[in-house]
Amino acid sequence: MSENVVHLHKPTDPPNPDTAPTVLTVVPDAPPARPVPLWVRSGRAIKTGVTHERTRSTGRAVARHSLYTLNGGRIVTRRAWDGRTGSRYERMIRAAEAAGNLEAAEEWEERLQRFRAARHHRRMDLLHSPVEAAKGVAVGAGMSIGVLVALGVVMAINTGHVGDVITPLTATIDFIALLIRIVQIVWGPALTIAPFLALLALWSVGRKQQAAPNWALPANVRNGEGEPITPSIVVKALRDLGVPALRNAIKEMGDAGASMLGPIRIAGCGVEVDVTLPSGVATNEVQGKRRKLAENLTRHEHEVFITIPEAARTVRLWIADSGALDEPIGPSPLVTDETLTANYKTGRAPWGQDLRGDAAELSVYQRHLLVTGLSNQGKTAALRALALWLALDRTVQFWIADLKGVGDWAMFDGIAKVLIEGPSDNHCIQATEMVEDAVEEMNRRIEAVRKDPSLVFPPLIVLVDEAQKAFMCPAKGEDGRPYGGSKATSRYFMAVREIHNQGRAVDVLMWQGTQDPTDQNLPKLVREGAHTRASLVVGTESQAEMALGAKAVNAGAAPHLLRQGLDKGTLVVASDGIAIPAGQSSITVRTHFIDDEPAAEIAARAKALRDGVTTLHAIDRDEERDPLADVAAVIGDAARLRTDEVLKRLHALDTAVYREWNNGRLKRLLEEHGEEPKKSHGVMVVRRDDVARALANRDADGSASAAE
């Protein structure tokens, strides 16, 4: 039998981990959370309910409709008061005096005197009207009874009953009694409903006038989406513009601040209004705050344009519908109408649309052209659209230098007699020589006109795209003269100046497109020589003045306020060749964009109108010309050409070599190789087959000489 031994003394040795007793730790439960007081929970619930969007919307709706009714009553009361008193005329007098327009103040004072005289006359008439009204009632009643009795007599004679004499009178009395009974029945409900109808009418007036604070208005109106431009909105925007003299003048005018405004006219995708500023307020003070004015009108800055018309102390505001200017305009008529033709002298190029949405058409007749702006904003596209239209006039000649050289003008191969494409200094040199050749052509025409004033020459468009590269070209010629630059020694600068001075007289015109204008890459004398100046977005106001001139910018032209990247193709144009509203010096045009593929199709139509133009792609002064090969080149695919046309094409090919050539010199050239010009329908012509045989004869002679 086993026994359990119980030790009565405490062991002194520390226990081993294996033999140590297990200790259980009891963790007490966390105390329960204290309950949130009822007043806190109630406050949170009330706050959530009050700040909830649905509650706020409901509160705004209640406040809005209540204020519509209240302010509608105020508006009706004021209208009634204005109709019964001379307060309206007094406000107009104060407004005219505040604006410094004493003539208008005298006119309104005269109207006030006439109103008071008419009112006095009406009040004097009231003294006599009761007696006259009583007489009128008595006479009317007597005549009515007489008519009824007479009618009864006629009825009695017809029926033979004497009692019918009073039948019409009795019927009239019964009808009046019926009306009285109807009124008695309706009168009670009408008295009950009338106040509600009156409140509804007042609410309608207030709602129409948006007579509530801005915070209570609907979200679309409060955010300016679709908000119509009204006289009160324009006056408030001007009052809050931050011009003290203007603000004080409007306050003195009272509610008649709208007297500054002309009629608000619908103009394309917006509205237009003339504002006559009060005395002491300059037009440039309003121009300088365009952004603030636009925001006061709940518009973006680019949606408000400020120009200065001819009238003194007047600014013209054009305010676009929200978002309208971000919508693209339609395609060019050049793309949609394949029957469209051009006429250099009398026609106008369909360039785009103005802000009113009307077609913006430009006349290029005897006008030098300059288009400038920042890079990649549509300068080449705007310039090319004009050239494509003009190419549809088969009489117009083109010499083109594209100093970007990425194929923007490639479709003019076969239209232009000279087409230089490339960005290098060598291409700039060739462009300069092309312009110098145009100067020689201009001088030749001028000399010919002196001898025979009846001569008319075909228009010659000398077009240089990216002309800033020509002005900045550092290369120098053999004589040490620089090709670029803005001094009198610069070959390109002086050639352009000469064409600007005299070219239009003989229809030699200079068209240039430049980037980011400065005094270095667009000298003052050159930019001021252009009759039509157009600018896309530029960086600064000083560049805007370079592009369009100080006069246009001071009158409101603001290409520097266009949005880079967003307003591509939007031009500010200063020219007498485009219809500009009276009193303005510029117009904003949103140009049609013609992509490369439709541009090539338009160019193909232009080529079909021409007799095979051979395009020269380079100008090399040092090469020896082969006259016979040049004759073959200028004839191209044509079966025959008149001798004078061959001479013109030779001259365009190399003015320096063929300047002195005439019919006799051309005839000798062909005779040297066994051929000569012949007549066709009485006109001397050069046949392609004859020139080919002459070349073959020359080559055969050359081979025989070499064999010997």
ChimeraX attribute file (.defattr): number of C-alpha atoms within 10 A of each C-alpha:
attribute: neighborCount
match mode: 1-to-1
recipient: residues
	/A:1	2
	/A:2	4
	/A:3	5
	/A:4	5
	/A:5	6
	/A:6	6
	/A:7	7
	/A:8	6
	/A:9	6
	/A:10	6
	/A:11	8
	/A:12	6
	/A:13	6
	/A:14	8
	/A:15	10
	/A:16	8
	/A:17	8
	/A:18	7
	/A:19	8
	/A:20	9
	/A:21	9
	/A:22	8
	/A:23	6
	/A:24	6
	/A:25	6
	/A:26	6
	/A:27	6
	/A:28	6
	/A:29	6
	/A:30	6
	/A:31	6
	/A:32	6
	/A:33	6
	/A:34	6
	/A:35	6
	/A:36	8
	/A:37	8
	/A:38	9
	/A:39	9
	/A:40	10
	/A:41	11
	/A:42	11
	/A:43	11
	/A:44	12
	/A:45	12
	/A:46	12
	/A:47	11
	/A:48	12
	/A:49	13
	/A:50	13
	/A:51	12
	/A:52	12
	/A:53	11
	/A:54	11
	/A:55	13
	/A:56	14
	/A:57	15
	/A:58	12
	/A:59	13
	/A:60	17
	/A:61	15
	/A:62	13
	/A:63	16
	/A:64	23
	/A:65	20
	/A:66	15
	/A:67	20
	/A:68	26
	/A:69	23
	/A:70	17
	/A:71	21
	/A:72	26
	/A:73	19
	/A:74	16
	/A:75	17
	/A:76	15
	/A:77	12
	/A:78	14
	/A:79	13
	/A:80	11
	/A:81	13
	/A:82	13
	/A:83	11
	/A:84	12
	/A:85	15
	/A:86	16
	/A:87	14
	/A:88	18
	/A:89	21
	/A:90	17
	/A:91	19
	/A:92	24
	/A:93	23
	/A:94	19
	/A:95	27
	/A:96	24
	/A:97	20
	/A:98	22
	/A:99	25
	/A:100	16
	/A:101	14
	/A:102	13
	/A:103	11
	/A:104	16
	/A:105	21
	/A:106	14
	/A:107	14
	/A:108	20
	/A:109	16
	/A:110	13
	/A:111	14
	/A:112	20
	/A:113	13
	/A:114	12
	/A:115	16
	/A:116	14
	/A:117	12
	/A:118	12
	/A:119	15
	/A:120	12
	/A:121	11
	/A:122	11
	/A:123	12
	/A:124	11
	/A:125	11
	/A:126	12
	/A:127	10
	/A:128	10
	/A:129	13
	/A:130	11
	/A:131	11
	/A:132	12
	/A:133	11
	/A:134	11
	/A:135	12
	/A:136	13
	/A:137	12
	/A:138	12
	/A:139	12
	/A:140	12
	/A:141	12
	/A:142	12
	/A:143	12
	/A:144	13
	/A:145	15
	/A:146	13
	/A:147	14
	/A:148	20
	/A:149	18
	/A:150	15
	/A:151	17
	/A:152	20
	/A:153	21
	/A:154	14
	/A:155	19
	/A:156	17
	/A:157	12
	/A:158	10
	/A:159	11
	/A:160	11
	/A:161	11
	/A:162	13
	/A:163	12
	/A:164	20
	/A:165	19
	/A:166	17
	/A:167	18
	/A:168	19
	/A:169	19
	/A:170	13
	/A:171	12
	/A:172	13
	/A:173	11
	/A:174	12
	/A:175	12
	/A:176	12
	/A:177	12
	/A:178	12
	/A:179	11
	/A:180	12
	/A:181	12
	/A:182	11
	/A:183	12
	/A:184	11
	/A:185	11
	/A:186	11
	/A:187	12
	/A:188	10
	/A:189	10
	/A:190	12
	/A:191	10
	/A:192	10
	/A:193	11
	/A:194	11
	/A:195	11
	/A:196	11
	/A:197	12
	/A:198	13
	/A:199	16
	/A:200	15
	/A:201	16
	/A:202	21
	/A:203	22
	/A:204	16
	/A:205	20
	/A:206	25
	/A:207	19
	/A:208	11
	/A:209	15
	/A:210	20
	/A:211	22
	/A:212	20
	/A:213	13
	/A:214	13
	/A:215	12
	/A:216	21
	/A:217	19
	/A:218	14
	/A:219	12
	/A:220	10
	/A:221	16
	/A:222	15
	/A:223	13
	/A:224	15
	/A:225	14
	/A:226	13
	/A:227	16
	/A:228	14
	/A:229	18
	/A:230	13
	/A:231	18
	/A:232	15
	/A:233	16
	/A:234	21
	/A:235	22
	/A:236	17
	/A:237	18
	/A:238	23
	/A:239	21
	/A:240	14
	/A:241	21
	/A:242	15
	/A:243	15
	/A:244	13
	/A:245	15
	/A:246	24
	/A:247	19
	/A:248	13
	/A:249	23
	/A:250	25
	/A:251	15
	/A:252	17
	/A:253	23
	/A:254	13
	/A:255	15
	/A:256	21
	/A:257	26
	/A:258	22
	/A:259	19
	/A:260	20
	/A:261	19
	/A:262	14
	/A:263	12
	/A:264	16
	/A:265	12
	/A:266	14
	/A:267	17
	/A:268	17
	/A:269	17
	/A:270	21
	/A:271	20
	/A:272	22
	/A:273	20
	/A:274	21
	/A:275	22
	/A:276	20
	/A:277	22
	/A:278	23
	/A:279	15
	/A:280	14
	/A:281	19
	/A:282	17
	/A:283	22
	/A:284	16
	/A:285	13
	/A:286	19
	/A:287	19
	/A:288	12
	/A:289	16
	/A:290	20
	/A:291	18
	/A:292	19
	/A:293	25
	/A:294	20
	/A:295	16
	/A:296	19
	/A:297	24
	/A:298	21
	/A:299	22
	/A:300	18
	/A:301	19
	/A:302	17
	/A:303	23
	/A:304	21
	/A:305	21
	/A:306	24
	/A:307	26
	/A:308	24
	/A:309	18
	/A:310	13
	/A:311	11
	/A:312	11
	/A:313	17
	/A:314	20
	/A:315	25
	/A:316	22
	/A:317	19
	/A:318	24
	/A:319	25
	/A:320	25
	/A:321	19
	/A:322	18
	/A:323	13
	/A:324	13
	/A:325	17
	/A:326	11
	/A:327	7
	/A:328	11
	/A:329	14
	/A:330	12
	/A:331	13
	/A:332	17
	/A:333	16
	/A:334	23
	/A:335	17
	/A:336	11
	/A:337	9
	/A:338	11
	/A:339	9
	/A:340	12
	/A:341	17
	/A:342	18
	/A:343	19
	/A:344	21
	/A:345	12
	/A:346	9
	/A:347	17
	/A:348	20
	/A:349	23
	/A:350	20
	/A:351	25
	/A:352	27
	/A:353	21
	/A:354	23
	/A:355	22
	/A:356	18
	/A:357	15
	/A:358	12
	/A:359	16
	/A:360	23
	/A:361	19
	/A:362	20
	/A:363	22
	/A:364	25
	/A:365	17
	/A:366	20
	/A:367	23
	/A:368	24
	/A:369	22
	/A:370	28
	/A:371	28
	/A:372	34
	/A:373	26
	/A:374	19
	/A:375	17
	/A:376	14
	/A:377	23
	/A:378	23
	/A:379	26
	/A:380	22
	/A:381	21
	/A:382	24
	/A:383	21
	/A:384	21
	/A:385	23
	/A:386	18
	/A:387	20
	/A:388	23
	/A:389	24
	/A:390	24
	/A:391	27
	/A:392	25
	/A:393	19
	/A:394	19
	/A:395	15
	/A:396	18
	/A:397	21
	/A:398	21
	/A:399	24
	/A:400	25
	/A:401	30
	/A:402	25
	/A:403	22
	/A:404	19
	/A:405	17
	/A:406	11
	/A:407	12
	/A:408	17
	/A:409	24
	/A:410	19
	/A:411	19
	/A:412	26
	/A:413	19
	/A:414	21
	/A:415	29
	/A:416	25
	/A:417	20
	/A:418	26
	/A:419	25
	/A:420	27
	/A:421	24
	/A:422	16
	/A:423	17
	/A:424	15
	/A:425	18
	/A:426	13
	/A:427	23
	/A:428	31
	/A:429	23
	/A:430	22
	/A:431	32
	/A:432	26
	/A:433	19
	/A:434	28
	/A:435	27
	/A:436	20
	/A:437	19
	/A:438	26
	/A:439	22
	/A:440	17
	/A:441	21
	/A:442	23
	/A:443	18
	/A:444	14
	/A:445	20
	/A:446	18
	/A:447	12
	/A:448	15
	/A:449	16
	/A:450	10
	/A:451	10
	/A:452	10
	/A:453	10
	/A:454	9
	/A:455	12
	/A:456	12
	/A:457	14
	/A:458	13
	/A:459	20
	/A:460	21
	/A:461	22
	/A:462	24
	/A:463	26
	/A:464	27
	/A:465	29
	/A:466	24
	/A:467	26
	/A:468	25
	/A:469	22
	/A:470	30
	/A:471	24
	/A:472	19
	/A:473	23
	/A:474	14
	/A:475	16
	/A:476	14
	/A:477	10
	/A:478	6
	/A:479	6
	/A:480	9
	/A:481	14
	/A:482	23
	/A:483	27
	/A:484	27
	/A:485	24
	/A:486	22
	/A:487	13
	/A:488	12
	/A:489	14
	/A:490	18
	/A:491	25
	/A:492	28
	/A:493	24
	/A:494	23
	/A:495	20
	/A:496	24
	/A:497	19
	/A:498	18
	/A:499	25
	/A:500	25
	/A:501	12
	/A:502	16
	/A:503	25
	/A:504	18
	/A:505	15
	/A:506	21
	/A:507	22
	/A:508	26
	/A:509	27
	/A:510	26
	/A:511	21
	/A:512	24
	/A:513	23
	/A:514	26
	/A:515	23
	/A:516	20
	/A:517	23
	/A:518	15
	/A:519	12
	/A:520	14
	/A:521	20
	/A:522	26
	/A:523	18
	/A:524	15
	/A:525	15
	/A:526	17
	/A:527	25
	/A:528	17
	/A:529	20
	/A:530	22
	/A:531	18
	/A:532	23
	/A:533	26
	/A:534	29
	/A:535	32
	/A:536	34
	/A:537	30
	/A:538	25
	/A:539	17
	/A:540	14
	/A:541	16
	/A:542	15
	/A:543	21
	/A:544	28
	/A:545	20
	/A:546	23
	/A:547	32
	/A:548	29
	/A:549	18
	/A:550	14
	/A:551	13
	/A:552	22
	/A:553	22
	/A:554	16
	/A:555	21
	/A:556	23
	/A:557	29
	/A:558	26
	/A:559	27
	/A:560	22
	/A:561	18
	/A:562	20
	/A:563	17
	/A:564	17
	/A:565	13
	/A:566	12
	/A:567	17
	/A:568	18
	/A:569	23
	/A:570	26
	/A:571	29
	/A:572	27
	/A:573	27
	/A:574	25
	/A:575	22
	/A:576	16
	/A:577	17
	/A:578	19
	/A:579	15
	/A:580	17
	/A:581	10
	/A:582	8
	/A:583	13
	/A:584	17
	/A:585	23
	/A:586	26
	/A:587	22
	/A:588	24
	/A:589	24
	/A:590	24
	/A:591	26
	/A:592	24
	/A:593	22
	/A:594	19
	/A:595	12
	/A:596	15
	/A:597	10
	/A:598	13
	/A:599	23
	/A:600	17
	/A:601	15
	/A:602	21
	/A:603	22
	/A:604	16
	/A:605	17
	/A:606	22
	/A:607	21
	/A:608	13
	/A:609	14
	/A:610	15
	/A:611	16
	/A:612	15
	/A:613	21
	/A:614	19
	/A:615	20
	/A:616	19
	/A:617	16
	/A:618	17
	/A:619	18
	/A:620	11
	/A:621	12
	/A:622	6
	/A:623	7
	/A:624	8
	/A:625	13
	/A:626	8
	/A:627	15
	/A:628	17
	/A:629	14
	/A:630	16
	/A:631	22
	/A:632	21
	/A:633	19
	/A:634	25
	/A:635	25
	/A:636	16
	/A:637	13
	/A:638	13
	/A:639	13
	/A:640	18
	/A:641	20
	/A:642	17
	/A:643	21
	/A:644	16
	/A:645	14
	/A:646	23
	/A:647	22
	/A:648	16
	/A:649	21
	/A:650	21
	/A:651	18
	/A:652	22
	/A:653	23
	/A:654	18
	/A:655	20
	/A:656	13
	/A:657	14
	/A:658	18
	/A:659	16
	/A:660	10
	/A:661	14
	/A:662	14
	/A:663	14
	/A:664	8
	/A:665	13
	/A:666	20
	/A:667	16
	/A:668	14
	/A:669	18
	/A:670	21
	/A:671	13
	/A:672	12
	/A:673	19
	/A:674	15
	/A:675	20
	/A:676	18
	/A:677	21
	/A:678	15
	/A:679	12
	/A:680	13
	/A:681	6
	/A:682	7
	/A:683	12
	/A:684	16
	/A:685	20
	/A:686	27
	/A:687	22
	/A:688	20
	/A:689	12
	/A:690	20
	/A:691	23
	/A:692	16
	/A:693	15
	/A:694	23
	/A:695	19
	/A:696	13
	/A:697	16
	/A:698	16
	/A:699	13
	/A:700	12
	/A:701	13
	/A:702	11
	/A:703	11
	/A:704	10
	/A:705	9
	/A:706	8
	/A:707	7
	/A:708	5
